[in-house]
Amino acid sequence: MIDYVIRGTKRFAVLIPGIIIAYFSVRNVFPYFDKRLPLTLAIFVTYVLGAYVLIPALTRVIRIFLPARHLPVYCVTPDGFASDPINIGVIGSKQDLVAAMEAAGWYLADDYSPYNILRAVISTIFLRRYPNAPMSRLYLFGRKQDIGFEIPISGEIGHRHHVRFWATTYDTDTPLSQKTIHWHRRTAELEGPNLLWLGAASRDVGLSFIRHNAQMTHMIHHDTDAERQLIVDGIRRAQLIGSTKAIRLGKPYRLVNRAWRGQLHSDGILTVLKLKKKRRNR
């Protein structure tokens, strides 16, 4: 009972920055723009300023003083809220990873830049194909993803399979396990043949609002285990798996996603693939 009250109190506390900013926006920000812009534009500008600038800035400051303390079994949003489970690992060089994913039918995501974001918005509006669309930034080890891959789902706007990877190292002189992975190495290690790429695989199935700041985001399908298996099956068909290992990170769990009414399910297992070198055609 006590744990339930504490957990409920923490979740309610997440709403406090939003309530403060909403009050400030209605009392101060909106009247300022309402005097200078048409009503519709004033509402839109107030929403963008509150949801995309003020609330994220305030919650990030809070996370500096109240950082998450846990084994990182999931990645987090820029303002520290839980996001996709860590469910897939790949051992190999960056070149091996790219070759294996592309051989399995995945597209390398473009950099998250203003130009590429604009391209993604235009492709959505005009129903144009953009299989390398950039991904939003999620964080593990205190840094954004090092690389990402995706597969668009034909005929469905805003639907795609995607996975983000973060490079780290591990103790190579002992069997790979939860304890031998360098979970808290903040500096990216992107060179070398025996990197461990920890990934969060999930599937976008439409759009929704973020519960704590009202931004638009993708709704994620709850079955993240199926997305992990999609990667394993694809690389296996490409005959690039040297060995596999299942590492239990914890018990099966249900994670409340940041998207409104969104939930993610995980069996708590990290499947690690050790890659073979891709053979070159002669």
C-alpha positions as CSV (number, residue, x, y, z in Angstrom):
1,M,0.0,0.0,0.0
2,I,2.8,2.4,0.9
3,D,4.6,1.6,-2.4
4,Y,1.4,2.3,-4.3
5,V,1.0,5.7,-2.6
6,I,4.6,6.7,-3.2
7,R,4.4,5.6,-6.9
8,G,1.1,7.5,-7.3
9,T,2.6,10.6,-5.7
10,K,5.6,10.5,-8.1
11,R,3.3,10.2,-11.1
12,F,1.2,13.1,-10.0
13,A,4.3,15.2,-9.4
14,V,5.1,14.7,-13.1
15,L,2.0,16.8,-13.9
16,I,3.1,19.7,-11.8
17,P,5.4,21.3,-14.4
18,G,2.6,21.0,-17.0
19,I,0.0,22.6,-14.7
20,I,2.4,25.5,-13.9
21,I,3.2,26.1,-17.6
22,A,-0.4,25.8,-18.6
23,Y,-1.4,28.4,-16.0
24,F,1.5,30.7,-17.1
25,S,0.6,30.3,-20.8
26,V,-3.1,31.1,-20.3
27,R,-2.5,34.1,-18.0
28,N,0.6,35.6,-19.6
29,V,1.8,34.0,-22.9
30,F,-1.5,33.8,-24.7
31,P,-2.7,37.3,-24.0
32,Y,0.6,38.6,-25.2
33,F,0.3,36.9,-28.6
34,D,-3.5,37.4,-28.8
35,K,-2.9,41.2,-29.0
36,R,-0.5,40.8,-31.9
37,L,-1.7,37.8,-33.9
38,P,-5.0,36.3,-35.2
39,L,-6.7,34.1,-32.6
40,T,-5.9,30.7,-34.3
41,L,-2.2,31.6,-34.8
42,A,-2.0,32.9,-31.2
43,I,-3.3,29.6,-29.8
44,F,-0.9,27.7,-32.0
45,V,2.1,29.7,-31.0
46,T,1.2,29.5,-27.3
47,Y,0.8,25.7,-27.6
48,V,4.2,25.3,-29.4
49,L,6.0,27.5,-26.9
50,G,4.5,25.7,-23.9
51,A,4.7,22.1,-25.1
52,Y,8.0,22.2,-27.0
53,V,10.0,24.8,-25.1
54,L,8.9,25.6,-21.6
55,I,7.7,22.2,-20.2
56,P,10.7,20.2,-21.7
57,A,13.2,22.9,-20.3
58,L,11.6,22.7,-16.8
59,T,11.5,18.9,-16.6
60,R,15.1,18.6,-17.8
61,V,16.2,20.9,-15.0
62,I,14.2,18.7,-12.5
63,R,16.0,15.6,-13.9
64,I,19.4,17.1,-13.2
65,F,18.6,17.1,-9.5
66,L,16.5,13.9,-9.5
67,P,18.2,11.6,-12.0
68,A,16.9,8.1,-12.6
69,R,18.7,5.4,-10.6
70,H,18.2,2.0,-12.2
71,L,19.7,-0.6,-14.4
72,P,18.9,0.9,-17.8
73,V,16.6,-1.8,-19.1
74,Y,14.9,0.9,-21.2
75,C,15.9,4.1,-22.9
76,V,14.5,7.5,-22.0
77,T,13.2,10.6,-23.6
78,P,15.3,13.8,-23.6
79,D,13.5,14.9,-20.4
80,G,14.1,11.6,-18.7
81,F,10.8,9.7,-19.0
82,A,10.7,6.0,-19.7
83,S,10.5,5.0,-23.4
84,D,11.3,1.8,-25.4
85,P,12.7,-1.4,-23.7
86,I,16.2,-2.5,-24.4
87,N,15.6,-5.8,-26.0
88,I,18.2,-6.6,-28.7
89,G,22.0,-6.6,-28.8
90,V,24.4,-7.0,-31.7
91,I,28.1,-7.7,-31.4
92,G,30.3,-6.5,-34.2
93,S,31.8,-3.4,-35.7
94,K,29.7,-0.5,-37.0
95,Q,30.3,-1.7,-40.5
96,D,29.2,-5.2,-39.6
97,L,26.0,-3.8,-38.0
98,V,25.1,-1.7,-41.0
99,A,25.8,-4.5,-43.4
100,A,23.7,-7.0,-41.4
101,M,20.7,-4.7,-41.0
102,E,20.7,-3.7,-44.6
103,A,21.0,-7.3,-45.7
104,A,17.9,-8.0,-43.5
105,G,15.9,-5.3,-45.3
106,W,16.3,-2.4,-42.9
107,Y,17.0,1.2,-44.0
108,L,19.6,3.3,-42.2
109,A,17.9,6.4,-40.7
110,D,19.0,9.8,-41.7
111,D,20.4,12.2,-39.2
112,Y,18.0,14.1,-37.0
113,S,18.5,17.5,-38.6
114,P,16.0,20.4,-39.4
115,Y,16.3,19.6,-43.1
116,N,15.5,15.9,-42.7
117,I,12.7,16.7,-40.3
118,L,11.2,19.0,-42.9
119,R,11.6,16.3,-45.5
120,A,9.8,13.8,-43.2
121,V,6.9,16.3,-42.6
122,I,6.5,16.9,-46.3
123,S,6.6,13.2,-47.1
124,T,3.8,12.6,-44.6
125,I,1.6,15.4,-45.9
126,F,2.0,14.5,-49.5
127,L,2.2,10.8,-49.0
128,R,5.7,10.5,-50.4
129,R,7.9,7.6,-49.6
130,Y,10.8,8.4,-47.2
131,P,12.2,5.1,-45.9
132,N,15.2,6.8,-44.3
133,A,13.2,9.3,-42.3
134,P,15.0,10.6,-39.2
135,M,14.1,9.3,-35.7
136,S,13.5,11.3,-32.6
137,R,16.2,11.2,-30.0
138,L,16.0,8.8,-27.2
139,Y,18.8,8.4,-24.6
140,L,20.8,5.6,-23.0
141,F,24.1,6.0,-21.2
142,G,23.3,9.7,-21.0
143,R,23.5,10.2,-24.8
144,K,21.2,9.9,-27.9
145,Q,21.3,6.9,-30.1
146,D,24.4,6.3,-32.2
147,I,22.5,4.8,-35.1
148,G,19.0,3.8,-36.1
149,F,17.3,1.6,-38.7
150,E,13.7,1.3,-39.9
151,I,11.3,-0.5,-42.2
152,P,8.2,1.5,-43.4
153,I,5.0,-0.4,-43.3
154,S,3.4,-0.1,-46.8
155,G,0.1,1.6,-47.0
156,E,0.1,3.0,-43.4
157,I,1.0,6.6,-42.7
158,G,3.1,6.9,-39.6
159,H,3.6,3.2,-39.3
160,R,7.1,1.7,-39.3
161,H,9.3,-0.9,-37.6
162,H,12.3,0.8,-36.1
163,V,15.3,0.2,-33.8
164,R,17.8,2.5,-32.2
165,F,21.3,1.3,-31.2
166,W,23.8,2.6,-28.6
167,A,27.4,1.3,-28.8
168,T,29.2,0.2,-25.6
169,T,31.8,-2.4,-24.6
170,Y,31.8,-5.4,-22.4
171,D,34.3,-7.6,-20.5
172,T,35.7,-9.9,-23.3
173,D,37.6,-12.2,-20.9
174,T,34.4,-13.5,-19.2
175,P,31.1,-14.9,-20.6
176,L,28.7,-12.2,-21.7
177,S,26.1,-11.5,-19.0
178,Q,24.2,-8.6,-17.5
179,K,27.1,-8.0,-15.1
180,T,29.8,-7.9,-17.8
181,I,28.1,-5.3,-20.0
182,H,29.4,-1.8,-19.4
183,W,25.9,-0.3,-18.8
184,H,27.1,3.1,-17.6
185,R,29.8,4.0,-20.1
186,R,28.7,7.5,-21.2
187,T,31.4,7.9,-23.9
188,A,30.5,6.3,-27.3
189,E,32.8,3.6,-28.5
190,L,32.2,3.4,-32.3
191,E,35.4,1.7,-33.4
192,G,36.5,-1.9,-33.1
193,P,35.4,-5.3,-34.1
194,N,33.8,-6.4,-30.8
195,L,31.4,-3.5,-29.9
196,L,28.1,-4.4,-28.2
197,W,25.3,-2.4,-29.8
198,L,22.4,-2.3,-27.4
199,G,19.1,-1.7,-29.2
200,A,15.5,-0.7,-28.5
201,A,13.2,-2.2,-31.2
202,S,9.6,-1.1,-31.5
203,R,6.9,-0.4,-34.0
204,D,5.1,2.9,-34.7
205,V,1.3,2.4,-35.2
206,G,0.1,6.0,-35.6
207,L,0.1,9.3,-33.7
208,S,-0.8,10.3,-30.2
209,F,-0.1,13.1,-27.6
210,I,2.7,12.9,-25.1
211,R,1.0,12.7,-21.7
212,H,3.3,15.1,-19.8
213,N,3.8,17.9,-22.3
214,A,1.1,17.5,-25.0
215,Q,3.6,17.2,-27.9
216,M,2.7,15.0,-30.8
217,T,4.5,11.6,-31.0
218,H,4.2,8.1,-32.4
219,M,2.0,5.6,-30.7
220,I,4.1,2.4,-30.2
221,H,2.6,-1.1,-30.5
222,H,2.7,-2.9,-27.1
223,D,4.5,-6.1,-28.3
224,T,8.1,-5.1,-28.4
225,D,9.2,-8.8,-28.2
226,A,7.8,-9.3,-31.7
227,E,10.0,-6.4,-33.0
228,R,13.1,-8.0,-31.5
229,Q,12.2,-11.3,-33.2
230,L,11.8,-9.4,-36.5
231,I,15.4,-8.3,-36.4
232,V,16.7,-11.8,-35.3
233,D,14.7,-13.5,-38.1
234,G,15.9,-11.0,-40.8
235,I,19.6,-11.3,-39.9
236,R,19.2,-15.1,-39.7
237,R,17.8,-15.2,-43.2
238,A,20.8,-13.2,-44.4
239,Q,23.0,-15.9,-42.8
240,L,25.0,-13.4,-40.8
241,I,24.4,-14.7,-37.2
242,G,27.4,-16.4,-35.7
243,S,25.8,-17.1,-32.3
244,T,23.0,-16.0,-30.1
245,K,22.6,-15.5,-26.4
246,A,19.6,-14.7,-24.3
247,I,20.3,-12.5,-21.2
248,R,17.6,-11.9,-18.6
249,L,17.6,-8.3,-17.5
250,G,14.6,-8.7,-15.2
251,K,11.1,-10.1,-14.9
252,P,8.5,-9.5,-17.7
253,Y,7.1,-6.1,-17.3
254,R,4.5,-3.6,-18.6
255,L,5.9,-0.1,-19.2
256,V,3.6,2.9,-19.4
257,N,4.7,4.7,-22.5
258,R,4.9,8.5,-22.8
259,A,2.1,8.4,-25.4
260,W,-1.4,8.9,-24.1
261,R,-2.9,5.5,-23.3
262,G,0.3,3.8,-24.6
263,Q,1.8,0.7,-22.9
264,L,4.8,-1.4,-23.9
265,H,5.2,-5.1,-22.9
266,S,8.6,-6.8,-22.5
267,D,9.6,-10.3,-21.4
268,G,12.7,-8.8,-19.8
269,I,15.1,-10.6,-22.1
270,L,18.0,-9.1,-24.1
271,T,18.7,-11.3,-27.2
272,V,22.4,-10.7,-28.3
273,L,23.5,-11.7,-31.8
274,K,27.2,-12.1,-32.6
275,L,27.6,-11.3,-36.3
276,K,29.5,-13.0,-39.1
277,K,31.3,-10.9,-41.7
278,K,29.1,-10.4,-44.7
279,R,30.6,-12.1,-47.8
280,R,31.3,-9.9,-50.7
281,N,30.2,-11.0,-54.2
282,R,33.1,-11.7,-56.5
